[in-house]
Amino acid sequence: MLQDPSPPPEKTPASKAEIALRRILRSAPQDLWLDTIRRTKGPQHDGLVHWMLGQAECDFAVAVHALYRSDPIKHLASGKTLPARPGHHDIFAQILLNWDTGSYRAHRLRVQTVDAHPSQIARLKEAVAAQKQSTLPFAIPQQFLDPRGGKTLRLLKGQSPDDAPQLWKIYQALGLDVLSSPPGVGRVFAMLSAARDRLGLTSGSRR
């Protein structure tokens, strides 16, 4: 596979919240990894995703989610060589280069619609078929075009930021997709207050 002999990219320092999350993920099941990448919101979380994809324990399903989020069809159309040292925003290149060196062979979790929608997979297959692979400086592995197998993600109570206050605090600080109020009594009050406000608006509109 041809690579672009570019200099190593500059690294963006991780925030305290991201460092804390990395420590948690190191000893967490891959279910939390997949749950976490599903909560990311684009380029602002590329640093976290880049770190996850660089870890030996990263599950295949996590890599599939990241690949389909990286706009692979755009990369096929450009046909550019992959950077030798992918930076935080070179997610597509990082996945393919890591695959070539044996990463993501552990496939315990199931790829679901939220990770790669069937229509996305179909479009990527068509794009790959339309390209002459011999003319591209990279190839998308067949496994990413037909991601089968694995078990559905399952987090026990207390393993998810939705119901673990300390986890919620870290995810919320990072801007990951979590509920606006923390787990516990505060969330119950917030839900009751929101419901009361809705009822008040409804009642007011009838006057």
trRosetta pair geometry for C-beta under 8 A, 3 or more apart (Angstrom, degrees):
i j d omega theta_ij theta_ji phi_ij phi_ji
1 82 7.0 1 154 30 116 126
1 96 7.6 -177 -160 145 160 112
1 97 7.7 -159 99 -101 148 70
1 100 6.2 -95 10 -96 144 157
1 137 6.8 89 -170 162 69 68
1 138 5.7 47 -151 -107 114 67
1 139 7.5 -119 -101 14 109 82
2 81 5.0 -77 115 -128 103 116
2 82 7.6 137 94 29 62 79
2 137 4.2 -73 58 -153 112 107
2 138 7.7 -106 51 -54 74 68
3 81 6.1 143 -146 166 17 110
3 82 5.6 -47 -120 77 71 83
3 83 7.1 31 -170 154 87 15
3 84 4.3 90 152 -86 126 77
3 97 7.7 67 -104 -103 122 120
3 137 8.0 160 -65 162 31 120
4 80 7.7 -3 -52 161 133 93
4 81 4.5 139 -52 101 88 112
4 82 6.5 -152 5 93 93 31
4 83 4.9 -46 60 -106 115 47
4 84 5.9 -132 74 -21 55 79
5 84 5.6 36 -109 -22 39 141
6 9 8.0 34 118 -57 117 76
6 83 5.2 -47 39 -141 126 95
6 84 6.2 175 38 25 68 94
6 85 7.0 -125 80 38 84 88
7 85 7.7 -51 139 43 29 131
8 85 4.4 -49 -114 107 69 163
9 83 7.6 44 -40 153 112 152
9 85 6.2 -164 2 111 81 101
9 86 7.5 -27 3 150 133 24
9 87 3.1 -42 75 -82 172 115
9 88 7.4 -141 116 3 144 69
9 90 7.5 177 -27 0 153 124
10 87 7.5 21 50 -125 47 129
11 87 7.9 -158 -90 -142 53 88
11 88 7.7 111 -135 -39 58 109
12 47 5.7 -94 73 -91 114 133
12 88 6.2 -34 21 -17 112 155
14 18 4.2 -120 -175 90 103 126
14 19 5.2 130 110 -57 121 80
14 22 7.2 15 166 -21 163 136
14 47 6.2 175 -99 149 82 132
14 48 7.9 104 -130 -78 111 69
14 51 7.5 32 -86 -54 138 148
15 18 4.7 96 53 7 78 100
15 19 7.0 -139 95 -5 41 86
15 173 7.8 -156 125 137 137 106
15 174 7.2 171 66 -104 133 79
16 19 5.7 -54 -148 36 33 112
16 20 6.3 35 152 -21 65 105
17 20 5.6 -54 -151 35 32 113
17 21 6.4 31 151 -18 65 105
17 170 5.3 160 -160 -155 89 71
17 173 4.0 -158 -105 105 151 123
17 174 4.9 -161 123 -60 129 85
18 21 5.5 -52 -147 37 35 112
18 22 6.3 42 152 -24 66 101
18 47 6.8 1 -155 107 161 117
18 48 5.7 -129 -139 -84 113 99
18 51 7.9 130 170 12 112 154
18 174 6.1 110 -72 -108 75 119
19 22 5.6 -48 -149 31 32 115
19 23 6.7 35 151 -20 62 102
20 23 5.8 -54 -156 32 33 113
20 24 6.7 31 149 -17 64 105
20 170 5.3 -131 100 -124 123 129
21 24 5.5 -54 -150 36 37 112
21 25 6.2 35 154 -20 69 106
21 36 7.5 137 -179 -142 123 141
21 48 7.1 -7 93 -132 138 122
21 170 5.3 158 -69 155 91 129
21 171 7.4 103 -99 -76 127 61
21 174 6.6 -1 -30 -45 148 151
22 25 5.8 -56 -145 37 31 110
22 26 6.6 44 154 -34 63 99
22 48 7.9 -144 -69 -133 90 80
22 51 6.2 -59 -107 145 118 149
23 26 5.9 -44 -155 16 31 117
23 27 7.8 -3 160 8 58 99
24 27 7.1 -84 -168 48 32 86
24 28 5.7 33 148 -37 72 124
24 32 7.8 -98 135 139 101 149
24 167 7.2 141 -166 -109 163 91
24 170 7.3 142 -4 79 148 169
25 28 5.0 -64 -132 33 36 119
25 32 6.6 -154 -116 107 73 114
25 33 6.0 90 -153 -87 111 84
25 36 6.9 -48 -96 -7 122 165
25 52 7.1 -74 161 -105 159 93
26 55 7.9 -144 -106 -138 70 147
28 31 8.0 -110 153 59 94 71
28 32 4.2 -55 154 52 132 143
28 33 6.9 153 97 -42 110 78
28 159 7.5 136 -150 -161 104 99
29 32 5.7 108 66 3 69 92
29 33 7.7 -123 114 0 47 89
29 155 7.9 179 66 -106 122 73
29 159 7.4 3 31 -167 111 142
30 33 4.8 -45 -154 31 54 121
30 34 6.3 51 150 -18 76 97
30 57 6.9 -145 -79 150 103 98
30 58 7.7 125 -127 -148 109 29
30 59 4.2 89 -172 -31 143 129
30 61 7.8 110 150 49 120 109
30 62 7.0 -115 -169 -32 100 122
30 106 7.8 -161 -67 120 161 123
30 108 6.0 113 59 61 143 123
30 109 5.9 -138 117 -28 116 124
31 34 6.1 -56 -151 38 30 105
31 35 6.2 31 150 -18 64 110
31 109 6.7 158 -91 -95 59 127
31 153 4.9 134 -144 -154 86 80
31 154 5.9 -71 -128 58 147 44
31 155 5.2 176 134 -71 126 77
31 159 7.4 37 92 137 120 137
32 35 5.3 -52 -141 41 35 115
32 36 6.0 42 154 -27 66 105
32 155 6.4 94 -77 -105 73 119
32 159 6.2 -116 -74 165 113 98
32 160 7.5 -160 -111 -94 88 56
33 36 5.7 -55 -149 32 27 113
33 37 6.6 19 157 -14 63 104
33 52 6.1 145 -156 -153 105 123
33 58 6.8 -165 175 -128 154 65
33 59 6.4 143 81 17 135 105
33 62 5.3 -38 134 -85 112 141
34 37 6.1 -53 -145 37 32 104
34 38 6.5 36 153 -21 62 107
34 59 6.6 -42 -55 63 106 132
34 61 5.5 -1 -104 107 130 117
34 62 5.4 -121 -87 -78 71 82
34 65 6.9 138 -144 -14 79 148
34 109 5.3 -150 -42 149 155 167
34 115 7.6 -38 -162 -85 106 127
34 153 5.3 -134 87 -96 132 131
35 38 5.8 -59 -155 35 30 114
35 39 6.8 26 150 -19 63 109
35 153 6.2 150 -59 178 87 143
35 155 6.1 9 -49 -43 156 138
35 160 6.5 -101 169 -120 160 93
36 39 5.7 -63 -157 34 34 111
36 40 7.3 49 147 -39 64 91
36 48 7.8 -116 151 152 117 128
36 52 7.5 -179 93 -91 125 149
36 171 7.8 -135 -126 -109 85 111
36 176 7.1 -47 -156 -145 71 150
37 40 5.5 -28 -157 0 45 118
37 49 6.2 89 -124 -110 100 93
37 52 6.5 -148 -72 93 113 167
37 62 5.5 127 0 -146 153 86
37 65 5.2 118 118 101 130 141
37 66 6.5 -72 -165 -62 141 88
38 65 6.8 -83 -73 -154 70 151
38 114 5.9 33 -135 136 120 127
38 115 7.2 -70 -89 -79 99 76
38 177 7.7 -84 122 53 67 128
39 161 7.7 39 -92 42 169 137
39 171 6.6 -25 140 -159 154 122
39 176 4.2 45 134 178 117 103
39 177 4.1 -149 -154 44 74 88
39 178 6.8 25 -153 -51 134 72
40 45 3.8 -146 -149 89 106 155
40 48 6.8 -166 -102 77 123 123
40 49 6.1 35 -108 -59 172 112
40 69 7.9 57 86 -171 119 167
40 176 6.4 -43 -85 -123 45 87
40 177 7.6 -71 -1 -3 11 100
41 44 6.1 -3 79 50 95 113
41 45 6.1 106 40 -6 61 122
41 175 6.6 -85 28 135 133 100
41 176 7.3 -175 -14 -125 98 40
41 177 6.4 132 -61 -49 101 97
42 45 6.8 102 64 27 34 91
42 46 7.9 -29 143 -46 43 87
42 69 8.0 -151 -103 178 52 115
43 46 5.2 -16 -154 -27 49 118
43 89 6.6 11 -137 -114 97 103
44 175 6.3 -40 128 90 139 144
45 48 4.9 -43 -173 39 81 116
45 49 5.9 83 128 -22 86 100
45 174 7.3 71 -106 159 101 109
45 175 7.5 -145 -64 83 101 101
45 176 7.1 84 -98 -91 141 81
46 49 5.6 -59 -143 43 34 110
46 50 5.8 42 156 -27 69 106
46 88 4.5 102 123 154 107 93
46 89 5.2 13 174 -89 163 57
46 91 6.5 -118 -143 -52 95 113
47 50 5.7 -51 -145 33 27 115
47 51 6.6 28 154 -18 61 104
47 88 4.8 -21 -86 -139 61 136
48 51 5.8 -55 -154 34 31 111
48 52 6.5 31 151 -19 66 105
48 174 7.2 58 -58 -169 150 139
49 52 5.6 -53 -148 35 34 113
49 53 6.2 29 156 -16 67 108
49 66 5.6 149 -174 -117 120 119
49 91 6.2 -5 118 -111 127 125
50 53 6.0 -58 -146 39 27 108
50 54 6.4 23 155 -19 61 113
50 86 7.7 -160 -136 120 109 103
50 87 7.6 -41 -123 149 152 40
50 88 4.6 -102 -25 -129 156 62
50 91 6.7 -112 -82 -92 77 79
50 94 6.4 -168 -133 -73 78 174
51 54 5.8 -66 -152 37 29 111
51 55 7.0 35 154 -32 64 102
52 55 6.1 -55 -160 16 34 113
52 58 5.8 115 158 -108 71 119
52 62 6.3 -114 147 166 122 138
52 66 7.9 180 86 -63 115 141
53 58 5.8 104 -125 -149 32 170
53 62 7.3 -162 -87 125 69 108
53 63 6.3 103 -125 -102 95 81
53 66 5.9 -93 -75 63 126 176
53 91 7.1 137 -9 -145 162 80
53 94 5.5 87 114 128 141 125
53 95 6.2 -77 -158 -82 138 73
53 98 6.5 -168 160 0 95 165
53 103 7.8 74 176 152 71 149
54 58 7.6 100 45 -24 21 142
54 94 7.3 -64 -68 -174 84 125
54 98 7.3 -136 -105 -96 50 138
55 58 4.9 121 71 -38 83 96
56 103 7.3 -123 -127 -119 47 88
57 106 7.1 -29 -160 44 49 153
58 62 5.3 -109 -173 72 89 137
58 63 6.4 94 139 -50 115 96
58 103 6.8 16 63 -178 112 109
58 104 6.2 -41 102 -86 96 74
58 106 7.9 146 87 55 38 109
59 62 4.9 102 64 0 78 101
59 63 7.4 -148 101 -1 46 86
59 104 7.2 55 150 -140 23 70
59 106 5.6 -82 -115 102 62 96
59 107 6.7 109 -171 -116 84 35
59 108 5.7 -84 -127 38 125 87
59 109 5.1 60 150 19 154 110
59 150 8.0 99 177 -127 124 138
60 63 5.6 -59 -154 38 38 111
60 64 6.3 41 150 -24 71 103
60 104 4.5 101 -99 176 65 91
60 105 7.2 32 -65 -130 110 5
60 106 6.5 -165 -21 85 88 47
60 107 3.9 -15 24 -97 138 86
60 109 7.6 -175 60 53 75 80
60 111 7.9 -72 117 -52 91 108
60 143 7.4 -74 -161 149 132 129
60 147 7.3 178 140 -143 111 108
60 150 7.5 -146 66 -64 110 138
61 64 5.5 -48 -145 33 35 114
61 65 6.5 40 154 -21 64 101
61 107 6.9 112 -32 -146 81 71
61 108 7.8 -87 1 64 117 56
61 109 4.0 -88 17 88 151 104
61 110 6.6 56 -99 84 141 15
61 111 4.9 -165 -128 -74 89 71
61 115 6.3 -59 -177 -135 87 167
61 147 7.3 120 -106 176 65 133
61 150 6.0 153 -53 170 124 174
62 65 5.8 -52 -154 33 31 112
62 66 6.5 27 150 -15 64 108
62 104 7.8 -139 62 -119 85 102
62 109 7.6 68 -33 55 75 137
63 66 5.6 -57 -148 40 33 111
63 67 6.2 37 154 -25 67 105
63 95 5.4 135 -164 -136 99 109
63 98 7.7 -137 -121 85 132 129
63 99 7.6 129 175 -70 151 100
63 103 7.4 141 -82 127 148 104
63 104 4.3 -24 -4 -112 157 142
63 144 7.9 -89 121 -99 100 108
64 67 5.7 -51 -145 32 30 113
64 68 6.5 19 161 -9 64 106
64 111 4.9 -39 94 -108 155 131
64 115 5.8 53 104 154 102 123
64 116 5.6 -71 155 -28 105 131
64 144 6.0 179 -114 -132 83 79
64 147 4.9 52 -119 -100 153 160
65 68 6.5 -67 -153 41 26 101
65 69 6.3 21 153 -16 63 114
65 111 7.4 -167 -54 -132 76 90
65 114 8.0 1 -120 114 112 74
65 115 4.0 -80 -89 -145 88 93
65 116 6.9 -128 -95 -39 47 82
66 69 5.7 -63 -147 40 31 111
66 70 6.3 35 154 -32 66 109
66 91 5.5 -131 171 178 105 123
66 95 6.1 172 99 -72 114 130
67 70 5.7 -60 -153 25 30 115
67 72 6.0 23 168 -59 84 126
67 91 7.7 -161 -92 137 39 100
67 92 6.7 89 -137 -118 65 66
67 95 5.1 -156 -82 127 95 173
67 116 7.9 1 75 -85 94 121
67 140 7.9 119 -174 -143 135 109
67 144 5.6 -53 103 -152 167 134
68 72 6.8 -51 -107 -5 41 115
68 115 6.8 106 42 152 136 61
68 116 4.4 167 -39 -104 162 88
68 117 7.9 162 170 19 147 66
68 120 5.4 68 -157 146 122 143
68 121 7.8 -44 -104 -69 131 67
68 124 7.5 -96 -111 -43 87 147
69 91 7.3 -33 87 115 94 156
70 75 7.4 10 128 -23 103 131
70 91 4.4 -147 -97 88 126 112
70 92 4.0 172 140 -61 142 87
70 95 7.3 -158 3 4 156 133
71 74 4.2 14 142 14 111 122
71 75 6.9 128 106 -17 75 87
71 92 7.5 -70 65 -60 62 133
72 75 5.5 -56 -154 37 43 112
72 76 6.4 47 149 -22 72 101
72 92 6.0 155 -99 -126 69 121
72 124 5.7 33 82 -124 126 120
72 127 7.8 151 113 82 91 146
72 140 6.5 66 -174 -97 136 141
73 76 5.5 -49 -149 34 37 114
73 77 6.4 37 153 -20 66 104
73 123 6.5 -40 -70 135 140 106
73 124 6.1 -124 -64 -102 90 69
73 127 4.8 -146 -123 -84 92 170
74 77 5.8 -56 -150 36 30 111
74 78 6.4 25 155 -16 65 107
75 78 5.9 -54 -143 38 32 107
75 80 7.3 -89 -153 42 72 90
75 92 5.0 -168 -54 152 158 162
75 138 8.0 -32 149 64 117 135
76 79 7.2 22 175 -66 34 63
76 127 5.1 113 82 151 160 119
76 128 6.8 -110 -118 -82 148 57
76 131 5.6 -123 -176 -44 110 152
76 136 7.2 -37 -141 -115 68 142
76 140 7.6 -42 -78 -25 111 125
77 127 7.6 -67 -52 -158 82 122
79 131 8.0 176 -87 -143 101 128
79 135 7.4 -28 -142 127 132 91
79 136 5.7 -120 -132 -119 85 75
79 137 6.9 106 177 9 69 91
80 137 7.3 -60 133 41 26 131
81 137 4.3 -62 -102 123 70 165
81 138 7.6 133 -141 -31 45 99
82 86 7.3 -36 176 -70 97 103
82 90 7.8 116 -163 -179 81 122
82 93 4.1 151 -154 -135 101 106
82 96 6.3 -128 -96 77 157 127
82 97 6.2 -179 141 -55 146 108
82 137 6.7 -163 -4 115 76 110
82 138 5.4 77 -31 -65 117 136
83 86 5.3 130 75 -86 108 55
83 87 7.2 -13 95 -3 158 79
83 90 5.5 -69 38 -132 126 162
83 93 5.5 61 37 154 80 168
86 90 3.5 -142 -155 95 91 124
86 91 7.6 141 170 -65 135 16
86 93 4.3 175 -93 94 123 109
86 94 4.0 -143 90 -66 156 81
86 97 6.5 -176 -16 25 122 140
87 90 5.1 92 46 3 62 107
90 93 4.3 -29 166 42 105 118
90 94 5.7 120 107 -30 82 91
91 94 5.6 -55 -145 34 30 114
91 95 6.5 31 159 -21 65 103
92 95 6.2 -57 -155 31 27 109
92 96 6.8 15 156 -9 62 109
93 96 6.1 -62 -149 41 32 105
93 97 6.0 24 160 -13 70 113
93 138 7.9 -121 -118 -87 70 162
94 97 6.1 -62 -143 43 25 106
94 98 6.0 23 161 -17 64 113
95 98 6.0 -61 -145 40 24 108
95 99 6.2 29 155 -25 63 107
95 104 7.6 28 -156 -29 82 152
96 99 5.6 -51 -147 31 30 115
96 100 6.7 34 153 -22 62 103
96 138 5.5 33 162 -170 159 130
96 139 7.8 150 -150 67 122 45
96 140 7.2 -81 -99 -103 114 54
96 141 7.7 171 -125 -15 75 93
97 100 5.7 -51 -155 30 34 115
97 101 6.9 15 153 -5 63 107
98 101 6.0 -68 -153 45 35 100
98 103 3.8 -28 159 35 99 145
98 104 6.8 87 119 -11 110 105
99 102 7.9 121 -175 -9 29 8
99 103 6.0 -83 -80 61 35 85
99 104 6.0 -36 -98 41 78 122
99 141 5.7 -129 164 -22 151 140
102 105 6.3 -33 -179 -25 68 125
104 107 7.7 51 164 -70 71 83
107 149 5.7 57 131 99 125 120
107 150 5.4 -101 156 -67 81 108
108 150 5.7 87 131 -134 21 93
108 151 6.5 -28 163 28 70 94
109 150 4.7 18 105 179 17 133
109 151 6.4 -59 -117 64 43 63
109 152 7.7 44 -157 -152 73 11
109 153 5.7 33 -149 -74 118 77
110 149 7.1 -150 -104 112 71 32
110 150 4.0 -178 -67 95 50 99
110 151 5.8 -112 -23 102 99 11
110 152 5.1 -27 34 -78 130 49
110 153 7.3 -120 48 -23 82 67
111 115 4.9 -117 -159 82 76 141
111 116 5.6 -2 171 28 121 111
111 147 4.1 26 20 122 156 131
111 148 7.8 -77 36 -78 109 17
111 150 6.9 89 -11 48 63 139
112 115 5.4 97 55 9 59 102
112 152 7.2 61 -65 -127 125 83
112 153 7.6 -85 -9 4 131 106
113 116 7.6 -99 -143 75 26 40
113 117 5.3 41 -166 -108 76 63
113 118 7.0 -38 -115 -15 88 81
116 120 5.5 -129 -168 82 68 125
116 121 5.5 75 152 -59 112 99
116 147 6.4 94 44 34 148 137
117 120 4.5 96 59 0 81 104
117 121 7.2 -152 92 -5 43 84
118 121 5.5 -53 -147 36 35 112
118 122 6.2 37 155 -21 67 105
119 122 5.6 -51 -145 36 33 113
119 123 6.4 33 155 -19 64 105
120 123 5.9 -56 -149 36 29 109
120 124 6.4 26 155 -17 65 107
121 124 5.9 -58 -149 37 30 108
121 125 6.3 33 153 -22 65 105
121 145 6.7 125 -164 -160 89 51
121 146 7.7 105 -172 -86 129 41
121 147 7.7 -126 -109 19 132 95
122 125 5.7 -53 -149 33 30 113
122 126 6.5 30 153 -18 64 105
123 126 5.7 -54 -150 36 33 112
123 127 6.3 33 152 -20 66 106
124 127 5.5 -53 -146 37 34 113
124 128 6.3 35 154 -20 67 104
124 140 7.3 -106 170 128 115 168
124 145 6.4 -146 108 -114 110 84
125 128 5.8 -55 -148 36 29 110
125 129 6.2 28 154 -18 64 108
125 145 5.3 109 -89 -162 87 114
126 129 5.7 -56 -146 39 29 111
126 130 6.2 29 155 -21 64 109
127 130 5.7 -56 -147 35 29 111
127 131 6.6 22 156 -16 63 108
128 131 6.0 -63 -151 37 31 106
128 133 7.4 24 -174 -76 82 101
128 140 5.8 -98 -100 48 129 123
128 145 6.6 -66 18 -95 159 140
131 135 7.3 -132 176 61 85 101
131 136 5.9 39 157 -45 130 127
132 135 4.5 56 87 9 104 110
132 136 7.4 169 89 -16 56 86
133 136 5.6 -58 -151 30 42 112
133 139 5.5 42 -161 -109 114 105
136 139 6.6 126 88 -75 121 60
140 144 5.6 -97 173 68 96 128
140 145 6.5 100 121 -48 113 103
141 144 5.2 94 71 2 83 99
141 145 7.7 -158 104 -2 49 88
142 145 5.5 -64 -156 39 44 111
142 146 6.4 -11 162 24 78 105
143 146 6.9 -85 -143 61 27 73
143 147 6.6 64 161 -93 67 66
144 147 6.3 8 -137 -59 33 102
151 154 7.3 -45 136 -2 111 110
155 159 4.3 -148 -171 90 94 113
155 160 4.5 104 121 -56 147 102
156 159 4.9 78 58 0 71 124
157 160 7.6 -58 -130 24 32 99
157 163 5.7 -54 -155 99 76 150
158 163 6.4 -69 -65 104 35 104
158 164 5.3 87 -159 -82 45 104
159 164 6.9 121 -20 -35 4 138
160 163 5.6 53 72 28 94 86
160 164 6.3 153 74 2 39 102
160 167 7.1 179 135 101 23 153
161 164 6.0 -71 -108 55 32 91
161 167 4.0 -130 -96 127 71 104
161 168 4.5 132 -175 -82 84 55
161 170 7.5 -117 -110 61 122 85
161 171 4.2 14 -137 3 164 149
161 172 7.9 173 178 -31 130 78
161 176 7.5 83 52 94 169 128
161 178 5.2 -76 123 -107 125 131
162 168 7.3 111 -84 -86 12 106
162 178 6.9 -161 -84 -144 59 90
162 179 6.6 81 -131 -4 75 113
162 183 6.8 96 145 -74 39 116
163 183 4.9 119 -140 -120 36 150
164 167 3.9 49 91 20 114 117
164 168 6.3 170 83 -20 57 84
164 183 6.6 80 22 23 12 151
165 168 5.5 -55 -144 33 29 114
165 169 6.5 34 157 -25 64 102
165 182 5.4 51 -132 176 83 118
165 183 5.2 -121 -70 57 69 97
165 184 5.9 18 -77 -26 120 123
166 169 5.7 -48 -152 27 33 115
166 170 6.9 28 153 -14 63 103
167 170 5.9 -59 -155 37 35 107
167 171 6.2 28 154 -14 70 110
168 171 5.8 -60 -144 43 30 108
168 172 5.8 30 159 -21 67 112
168 178 5.7 159 -143 174 79 153
168 179 7.7 -34 -141 52 122 86
168 182 5.0 138 107 -132 144 78
168 183 5.7 173 -27 -4 150 93
169 172 5.9 -56 -143 38 23 110
169 173 6.4 26 155 -21 60 108
169 182 6.8 14 -65 -109 76 124
170 173 5.7 -55 -149 34 29 112
170 174 6.5 21 154 -12 63 109
171 174 5.8 -62 -151 41 31 107
171 176 4.2 -76 -169 60 86 124
171 178 4.7 99 113 -35 125 138
172 175 7.7 45 -178 -70 32 25
172 176 7.3 -81 -68 50 25 79
172 178 5.4 -85 -72 59 78 132
172 182 7.6 -75 -24 -81 153 84
179 187 6.8 48 119 -131 140 124
180 190 7.4 -155 90 166 97 151
181 186 5.7 -153 178 126 111 95
181 187 4.3 154 110 -105 113 69
181 190 4.0 -176 -56 21 165 165
181 191 7.7 -133 49 -38 145 74
182 186 5.6 37 61 72 90 130
182 187 6.1 -125 85 -50 40 100
183 187 5.7 -29 -127 -10 25 142
184 187 6.0 113 56 10 48 97
184 188 7.5 -91 124 -2 38 95
185 188 5.5 -56 -154 35 39 114
185 189 6.4 36 152 -17 71 104
186 189 5.8 -55 -150 37 32 109
186 190 6.2 33 152 -21 66 107
187 190 5.4 -53 -146 36 34 114
187 191 6.3 34 154 -20 66 104
188 191 5.8 -55 -150 36 29 109
188 192 6.3 27 153 -17 64 107
189 192 5.7 -56 -146 39 32 110
189 193 6.1 33 154 -21 66 107
190 193 5.7 -54 -146 36 29 112
190 194 6.3 30 154 -19 64 105
191 194 5.7 -53 -147 36 30 111
191 195 6.3 30 154 -18 64 106
192 195 5.7 -55 -148 38 31 111
192 196 6.2 33 152 -21 65 106
193 196 5.6 -53 -147 35 31 112
193 197 6.4 33 152 -21 64 104
194 197 5.7 -52 -149 34 32 112
194 198 6.5 33 152 -20 64 103
195 198 5.7 -52 -150 34 33 112
195 199 6.4 32 152 -17 65 105
196 199 5.7 -55 -148 38 32 110
196 200 6.2 35 151 -23 65 107
197 200 5.5 -54 -148 35 31 114
197 201 6.4 32 154 -19 65 103
198 201 5.8 -54 -150 35 31 109
198 202 6.2 31 151 -20 65 107
199 202 5.5 -53 -147 37 32 113
199 203 6.1 32 154 -19 67 105
200 203 5.8 -52 -143 37 29 108
200 204 6.1 30 155 -20 63 108
201 204 5.7 -56 -147 37 29 113
201 205 6.3 29 155 -23 64 106
202 205 5.9 -57 -151 31 29 110
202 206 6.9 23 152 -19 62 106
203 206 5.9 -62 -158 32 34 109
203 207 7.2 43 148 -35 65 98
204 207 5.8 -45 -157 11 39 115
